[in-house]
Amino acid sequence: MQGHLLVRAFMMTVAARWGEEDARTIGGAQWVGIAGLCGRAGCARALAIEGDDAAAIAKLLQVHPSFHPRSCADLHVALDGGVVRCWLDDCDALREGDSSSWFALLGGDVRTALSDAIVRTVNPRARCRPADVRGACASRGRSRSIRRRIPLPEPAEVKLTKYSKGATFDFVPRRPLRS
């Protein structure tokens, strides 16, 4: 919830100073950069998600922090053979009533860039495309299907995010607190 509130404050500040359009553009680039960076570096490695197949992609999507707080975001991930379907059902995250959150940006180019940035951390050949998922918010463009094709280059937003000191953060195994 803290991350969600920080993003809202950031986007509202940018909108107040430079306008709603710039806030959406900068907020989308921020989300893509952070999502791509924390996919492999944070989630996959820390949770020992191995491999580059559809099952590994599905596991990463299930735990990825881009879809938090889970109390507000009704995320679904389904694995059907080599295809992963990921969608948000109607939920509080999609009903905030303004454009000052990452979830409000889930249309068009941001949706595809975000999905591709996340899944490419597991497999650079993975691609996302809109899909029709029964019962999901397909009318709001919140569905994905993943396929393999030509390797994707690392998004510019992720490259820029890597300049942050937080980009080198890694979970360190510690001794047990109790023996």
C-alpha positions as CSV (number, residue, x, y, z in Angstrom):
1,M,0.0,0.0,0.0
2,Q,2.9,2.3,0.8
3,G,4.3,2.0,-2.8
4,H,0.8,2.6,-4.2
5,L,0.4,5.8,-2.2
6,L,3.9,7.0,-3.1
7,V,3.1,6.5,-6.8
8,R,-0.2,8.4,-6.4
9,A,1.6,11.3,-4.7
10,F,4.3,11.4,-7.4
11,M,1.8,11.4,-10.3
12,M,-0.4,14.1,-8.6
13,T,2.7,16.3,-8.1
14,V,3.8,15.9,-11.7
15,A,0.2,16.6,-12.9
16,A,-0.1,19.7,-10.7
17,R,3.2,21.1,-12.1
18,W,3.2,20.0,-15.8
19,G,-0.2,18.6,-16.5
20,E,-2.1,15.3,-16.7
21,E,-0.6,14.2,-20.0
22,D,3.0,14.5,-18.6
23,A,2.0,12.7,-15.4
24,R,0.6,9.8,-17.4
25,T,3.7,9.6,-19.7
26,I,6.2,9.9,-16.8
27,G,4.2,7.5,-14.5
28,G,4.0,4.9,-17.3
29,A,7.7,5.1,-17.9
30,Q,8.4,4.8,-14.2
31,W,6.2,1.7,-13.9
32,V,7.7,0.0,-16.9
33,G,11.3,0.7,-15.6
34,I,10.6,-0.5,-12.1
35,A,8.6,-3.5,-13.2
36,G,11.3,-4.7,-15.6
37,L,14.0,-4.1,-13.0
38,C,12.4,-5.9,-10.1
39,G,11.2,-8.8,-12.2
40,R,14.5,-10.8,-12.3
41,A,16.6,-8.9,-9.9
42,G,14.0,-8.9,-7.1
43,C,11.3,-11.4,-7.4
44,A,12.6,-14.2,-9.5
45,R,16.0,-14.5,-7.9
46,A,14.7,-13.9,-4.3
47,L,11.9,-16.5,-4.7
48,A,14.1,-19.0,-6.6
49,I,11.9,-18.9,-9.7
50,E,13.9,-20.9,-12.2
51,G,13.6,-21.6,-15.9
52,D,12.3,-19.5,-18.8
53,D,9.2,-21.4,-19.7
54,A,5.5,-20.4,-19.3
55,A,5.4,-21.8,-15.8
56,A,8.2,-19.5,-14.6
57,I,6.5,-16.5,-16.2
58,A,3.2,-17.4,-14.5
59,K,5.0,-17.7,-11.1
60,L,6.6,-14.3,-11.6
61,L,3.4,-12.6,-12.6
62,Q,1.7,-14.1,-9.5
63,V,4.2,-12.5,-7.1
64,H,5.3,-9.4,-9.0
65,P,4.9,-6.2,-6.9
66,S,3.4,-4.3,-9.9
67,F,0.1,-5.9,-9.0
68,H,0.0,-4.9,-5.4
69,P,-1.6,-4.1,-3.0
70,R,-3.3,-7.4,-3.6
71,S,-6.1,-6.3,-1.3
72,C,-7.1,-3.8,-4.0
73,A,-5.9,-5.6,-7.2
74,D,-7.9,-8.8,-8.2
75,L,-5.1,-10.4,-10.3
76,H,-5.6,-13.7,-12.0
77,V,-2.9,-15.8,-13.7
78,A,-3.8,-19.0,-15.6
79,L,-1.4,-21.4,-17.3
80,D,-2.7,-23.3,-20.2
81,G,0.1,-25.4,-21.8
82,G,2.6,-22.9,-23.1
83,V,0.3,-19.9,-22.8
84,V,-0.1,-17.7,-19.8
85,R,-3.1,-15.5,-19.3
86,C,-3.0,-12.7,-16.9
87,W,-5.8,-10.3,-16.1
88,L,-7.4,-8.1,-13.5
89,D,-11.1,-8.5,-12.6
90,D,-13.1,-5.5,-11.6
91,C,-11.5,-4.3,-8.3
92,D,-10.8,-1.2,-6.2
93,A,-7.5,-0.6,-8.1
94,L,-9.4,0.0,-11.3
95,R,-12.1,2.1,-9.7
96,E,-10.1,5.0,-8.1
97,G,-11.8,7.5,-10.4
98,D,-8.7,9.4,-11.5
99,S,-5.5,8.8,-13.5
100,S,-3.1,9.2,-10.6
101,S,-2.1,5.5,-10.2
102,W,-0.3,2.9,-12.2
103,F,-3.4,0.9,-12.5
104,A,-5.1,3.8,-14.3
105,L,-2.4,3.5,-17.0
106,L,-3.3,0.0,-18.0
107,G,-4.4,0.8,-21.5
108,G,-2.6,0.9,-24.9
109,D,1.2,1.2,-25.0
110,V,1.8,1.2,-21.3
111,R,-0.1,-2.1,-20.9
112,T,2.1,-3.9,-23.5
113,A,5.3,-2.2,-22.4
114,L,4.7,-3.2,-18.8
115,S,3.8,-6.8,-19.6
116,D,6.8,-7.2,-21.9
117,A,9.1,-5.6,-19.4
118,I,8.1,-8.1,-16.7
119,V,8.0,-11.3,-18.8
120,R,11.2,-10.6,-20.7
121,T,13.1,-10.8,-17.4
122,V,12.3,-14.5,-17.3
123,N,12.5,-15.0,-21.1
124,P,13.6,-12.3,-23.6
125,R,11.6,-14.2,-26.3
126,A,8.3,-13.8,-24.4
127,R,5.8,-11.4,-25.8
128,C,2.5,-10.1,-24.6
129,R,-0.6,-9.3,-26.5
130,P,-4.2,-8.3,-25.6
131,A,-6.4,-11.4,-25.2
132,D,-10.1,-12.0,-24.5
133,V,-10.5,-13.7,-21.2
134,R,-14.0,-14.7,-20.2
135,G,-15.2,-12.9,-17.1
136,A,-12.3,-10.5,-17.0
137,C,-12.2,-6.8,-17.7
138,A,-11.4,-7.4,-21.3
139,S,-13.5,-4.5,-22.3
140,R,-11.1,-2.3,-20.3
141,G,-8.1,-3.9,-22.0
142,R,-6.7,-5.6,-19.0
143,S,-5.9,-9.1,-20.4
144,R,-2.7,-10.6,-21.6
145,S,-1.5,-13.7,-23.4
146,I,2.2,-14.6,-23.7
147,R,3.9,-16.2,-26.7
148,R,7.5,-16.7,-27.7
149,R,9.1,-14.9,-30.7
150,I,12.3,-13.0,-31.4
151,P,14.2,-11.8,-28.3
152,L,13.1,-8.4,-27.0
153,P,15.8,-5.8,-26.2
154,E,15.8,-4.4,-22.7
155,P,13.4,-1.4,-22.6
156,A,14.9,2.0,-22.3
157,E,12.9,2.7,-19.1
158,V,14.6,-0.3,-17.5
159,K,18.0,0.8,-18.6
160,L,17.4,4.2,-17.1
161,T,16.1,2.7,-13.8
162,K,19.3,0.7,-13.5
163,Y,21.2,3.9,-12.7
164,S,19.4,4.0,-9.3
165,K,21.3,2.7,-6.3
166,G,18.3,0.6,-5.5
167,A,18.9,-1.3,-8.7
168,T,21.8,-3.2,-7.1
169,F,19.8,-4.2,-4.1
170,D,19.8,-8.0,-3.5
171,F,18.3,-10.1,-0.7
172,V,21.0,-11.6,1.4
173,P,20.5,-14.9,3.1
174,R,20.6,-14.4,6.9
175,R,21.0,-16.8,9.8
176,P,17.7,-18.0,11.3
177,L,16.3,-15.8,14.0
178,R,15.4,-18.8,16.0
179,S,17.3,-22.1,16.3
